[in-house]
Amino acid sequence: MSVKHILISQQAPAAMSSSPYPALAEKYGVEIEFHPFFLIEPVASKEFRAQRINILDYTAIVFSAKAAIDAFFFLCEDLRVKVPETMKYFCTNESVALYLQKHIVYRKRKIFFGNGTAASVISEIGSKHKGEKFLVATSGSTNNDITRAFEAAKLDFTPAMMVKPVSQDIKSLDLPKYDLIVLFNGSDVKSLYENFPEYKQSNKFVAFGKSAEKGMNEAGLKIEIVAPTPEIPSVAKAIESFIEKQ
């Protein structure tokens, strides 16, 4: 099989020239296209109010994405909620934590972050912050690594949907053209079938992340490569691995 066309279901990197994709395309003579299957959008204040959550009932909030931070402060502004300076912020990694600077004076707040895993957030909470009442920002799913870790740790928390995945119109894509498609999320799979209800698998797939793997397995899609792994830590490496095997 000669690999010519590859589709990645995300937006192209902002700094494409410094990404590994141009070199990959040149090395193997392939065309790599980027097209997001879904976008993350903030929920409207009406949707948030329907969850019957009072932000000021909570003493700590947990973020795993920058989009959720923007959505949270937008909701607070729209709902006329003044977040107290005593609020504690727990983030999954440093990059997300530093993004808080867009909305608050970072050095004046109590901010903690892990190394990207749910377990590291629980470790940051430890015994010192175990008594807090946590609001966990989610994208709709209440069954994810963070909520499962909080349940296991027996912490007092409430999941709150602040952002949601919205399928994009991808009907213009000529799917049979692509020799390989990289999916990252269960919402990618959902969008695929919303746009192509009669889809029968003819493409090869990479599942990058557990959410994508789970969604694809549930849809009955065959997966060629599951990543990340120690041997295949990146999307670029997954693509290269696939090409080398052909």
C-alpha positions as CSV (number, residue, x, y, z in Angstrom):
1,M,0.0,0.0,0.0
2,S,1.4,3.4,-1.0
3,V,0.5,6.1,1.5
4,K,-0.2,9.4,-0.1
5,H,-2.9,11.3,1.9
6,I,-3.2,11.6,5.7
7,L,-5.9,13.4,7.6
8,I,-5.4,14.7,11.2
9,S,-8.7,15.6,12.9
10,Q,-7.4,18.7,14.6
11,Q,-6.5,22.3,13.7
12,A,-3.0,22.7,12.1
13,P,-0.3,23.7,14.6
14,A,0.1,27.4,15.0
15,A,3.8,27.1,14.4
16,M,3.6,24.7,11.5
17,S,7.2,25.3,10.3
18,S,8.6,24.2,13.6
19,S,6.3,21.2,13.9
20,P,7.5,17.7,12.7
21,Y,4.9,17.5,9.9
22,P,6.6,19.4,7.0
23,A,9.7,17.2,7.4
24,L,7.5,14.1,7.6
25,A,5.6,15.1,4.5
26,E,8.9,15.7,2.6
27,K,10.6,12.6,3.7
28,Y,7.8,10.2,2.7
29,G,6.2,12.2,-0.1
30,V,2.8,12.4,1.6
31,E,0.2,15.1,2.0
32,I,-0.9,15.8,5.5
33,E,-4.1,17.7,6.0
34,F,-5.7,19.1,9.2
35,H,-9.4,19.5,9.7
36,P,-11.0,19.5,13.1
37,F,-14.0,17.1,13.4
38,F,-15.3,19.1,16.4
39,L,-14.7,22.2,18.4
40,I,-15.0,22.9,22.1
41,E,-17.4,25.8,22.9
42,P,-18.4,27.3,26.2
43,V,-21.9,26.5,27.5
44,A,-24.4,29.3,27.7
45,S,-25.3,30.7,31.1
46,K,-28.8,29.2,30.7
47,E,-27.3,25.7,30.2
48,F,-25.1,26.2,33.2
49,R,-27.9,27.4,35.4
50,A,-29.9,24.2,34.4
51,Q,-27.2,22.2,36.3
52,R,-28.3,23.9,39.6
53,I,-24.8,24.7,40.6
54,N,-23.9,27.7,42.8
55,I,-20.3,28.6,42.2
56,L,-19.9,30.3,45.5
57,D,-20.8,27.1,47.3
58,Y,-17.3,25.8,46.4
59,T,-13.9,26.5,47.8
60,A,-11.8,25.1,45.0
61,I,-12.1,24.5,41.3
62,V,-10.4,22.0,39.0
63,F,-9.3,22.7,35.4
64,S,-7.9,20.4,32.9
65,A,-8.1,22.7,29.8
66,K,-7.6,26.3,29.0
67,A,-11.0,26.5,27.2
68,A,-12.7,25.6,30.5
69,I,-10.9,28.5,32.3
70,D,-12.2,31.0,29.7
71,A,-15.7,29.5,30.0
72,F,-15.6,29.6,33.8
73,F,-14.8,33.3,34.0
74,F,-17.2,34.1,31.2
75,L,-19.9,32.4,33.2
76,C,-19.0,34.3,36.3
77,E,-19.2,37.6,34.5
78,D,-22.5,36.7,32.9
79,L,-24.0,35.4,36.2
80,R,-22.5,38.4,38.1
81,V,-20.5,36.1,40.4
82,K,-17.5,37.6,42.0
83,V,-15.0,34.8,42.6
84,P,-13.4,35.3,46.1
85,E,-9.7,35.6,46.4
86,T,-9.8,32.6,48.8
87,M,-10.8,30.3,45.9
88,K,-8.2,27.6,45.3
89,Y,-7.4,26.5,41.8
90,F,-6.1,23.0,40.9
91,C,-4.9,22.3,37.4
92,T,-3.8,19.2,35.6
93,N,-0.5,20.8,34.4
94,E,1.6,24.0,34.6
95,S,0.5,25.2,31.2
96,V,-3.2,25.2,32.2
97,A,-2.3,26.8,35.5
98,L,-0.3,29.6,33.9
99,Y,-3.3,30.4,31.6
100,L,-5.1,31.6,34.7
101,Q,-3.1,34.8,34.4
102,K,-5.4,35.8,31.7
103,H,-8.2,36.3,34.2
104,I,-6.6,36.7,37.7
105,V,-3.5,38.0,39.4
106,Y,-1.6,34.8,39.5
107,R,0.7,35.5,42.4
108,K,-2.1,36.5,44.7
109,R,-4.1,33.3,44.4
110,K,-3.7,29.8,45.6
111,I,-2.9,27.8,42.5
112,F,-1.7,24.2,42.3
113,F,-0.9,22.0,39.4
114,G,0.0,18.4,38.6
115,N,2.1,16.8,35.8
116,G,-0.8,16.1,33.4
117,T,-2.3,13.1,35.2
118,A,-5.4,12.9,37.4
119,A,-3.2,11.1,40.1
120,S,-0.9,14.1,40.2
121,V,-3.8,16.4,40.9
122,I,-4.9,14.2,43.8
123,S,-1.3,14.2,45.1
124,E,-1.3,18.1,45.0
125,I,-4.6,18.1,47.1
126,G,-3.1,15.6,49.6
127,S,-4.3,15.8,53.1
128,K,-3.8,19.5,53.4
129,H,-6.6,20.4,51.0
130,K,-8.8,17.3,51.4
131,G,-11.5,19.3,53.2
132,E,-12.2,21.6,50.3
133,K,-15.4,21.5,48.3
134,F,-14.4,21.0,44.7
135,L,-16.0,22.1,41.5
136,V,-14.6,20.1,38.6
137,A,-14.9,21.7,35.2
138,T,-15.9,19.2,32.5
139,S,-16.8,19.0,28.8
140,G,-20.0,17.1,29.6
141,S,-18.7,13.6,30.5
142,T,-18.9,13.0,34.2
143,N,-17.0,9.7,33.8
144,N,-13.4,10.7,33.1
145,D,-10.0,10.3,34.7
146,I,-10.4,13.3,36.9
147,T,-13.8,12.5,38.3
148,R,-12.9,8.8,38.8
149,A,-9.8,9.9,40.7
150,F,-11.8,12.2,42.9
151,E,-14.3,9.5,43.6
152,A,-11.5,7.0,44.5
153,A,-10.0,9.6,46.8
154,K,-13.4,10.2,48.5
155,L,-13.3,13.9,47.9
156,D,-16.3,16.2,48.1
157,F,-16.7,17.3,44.5
158,T,-19.3,18.2,41.8
159,P,-18.7,17.9,38.1
160,A,-19.9,21.0,36.2
161,M,-20.2,21.1,32.4
162,M,-18.6,24.4,31.3
163,V,-17.6,23.6,27.8
164,K,-19.1,21.1,25.3
165,P,-17.9,19.5,22.1
166,V,-19.7,20.7,19.0
167,S,-19.5,18.6,15.8
168,Q,-18.2,20.5,12.7
169,D,-19.5,20.2,9.2
170,I,-17.0,17.9,7.5
171,K,-19.3,16.6,4.8
172,S,-17.0,18.2,2.1
173,L,-14.2,15.9,3.0
174,D,-13.5,13.1,0.5
175,L,-12.9,10.4,3.1
176,P,-12.0,7.6,0.7
177,K,-9.1,9.7,-0.4
178,Y,-7.3,9.4,2.9
179,D,-5.0,6.4,3.5
180,L,-4.8,7.2,7.2
181,I,-7.0,9.3,9.6
182,V,-5.8,10.3,13.1
183,L,-8.6,10.7,15.7
184,F,-8.1,12.1,19.2
185,N,-11.4,11.9,21.0
186,G,-14.7,10.1,21.2
187,S,-16.2,13.3,19.9
188,D,-14.2,12.8,16.7
189,V,-16.0,9.5,16.2
190,K,-19.4,11.0,17.0
191,S,-18.8,13.8,14.4
192,L,-17.7,11.2,11.8
193,Y,-21.0,9.4,12.0
194,E,-23.1,12.5,12.4
195,N,-21.6,13.8,9.1
196,F,-21.5,10.4,7.4
197,P,-24.4,8.3,8.9
198,E,-23.8,5.5,6.4
199,Y,-20.0,5.3,6.9
200,K,-18.5,1.9,6.3
201,Q,-14.8,1.7,7.2
202,S,-12.5,1.9,4.3
203,N,-9.8,4.0,6.0
204,K,-7.0,3.1,8.3
205,F,-7.1,4.8,11.7
206,V,-4.7,6.0,14.4
207,A,-6.4,6.3,17.8
208,F,-4.4,8.9,19.8
209,G,-5.6,8.8,23.4
210,K,-7.9,6.6,25.4
211,S,-11.0,8.6,24.6
212,A,-10.5,8.0,20.8
213,E,-9.7,4.3,21.4
214,K,-12.8,3.8,23.4
215,G,-15.0,5.7,21.0
216,M,-13.6,3.8,18.0
217,N,-14.0,0.4,19.7
218,E,-17.6,1.2,20.6
219,A,-18.2,2.1,17.0
220,G,-16.7,-1.1,15.7
221,L,-13.8,0.7,13.9
222,K,-10.6,-1.2,13.4
223,I,-7.6,0.6,14.8
224,E,-4.1,0.3,13.1
225,I,-2.1,2.1,15.8
226,V,-3.0,3.1,19.4
227,A,-0.9,5.9,20.8
228,P,0.7,7.4,22.8
229,T,3.0,4.6,24.0
230,P,6.6,4.6,25.0
231,E,7.5,3.5,21.5
232,I,5.1,5.9,19.8
233,P,4.9,9.0,22.0
234,S,3.6,11.4,19.3
235,V,1.2,11.7,16.4
236,A,4.1,12.3,14.0
237,K,5.8,9.1,15.3
238,A,2.5,7.2,14.8
239,I,2.2,8.4,11.2
240,E,5.8,7.5,10.5
241,S,5.3,4.0,12.1
242,F,2.3,3.4,9.9
243,I,4.1,4.5,6.7
244,E,7.2,2.3,7.5
245,K,5.0,-0.8,7.9
246,Q,3.4,-0.4,4.5
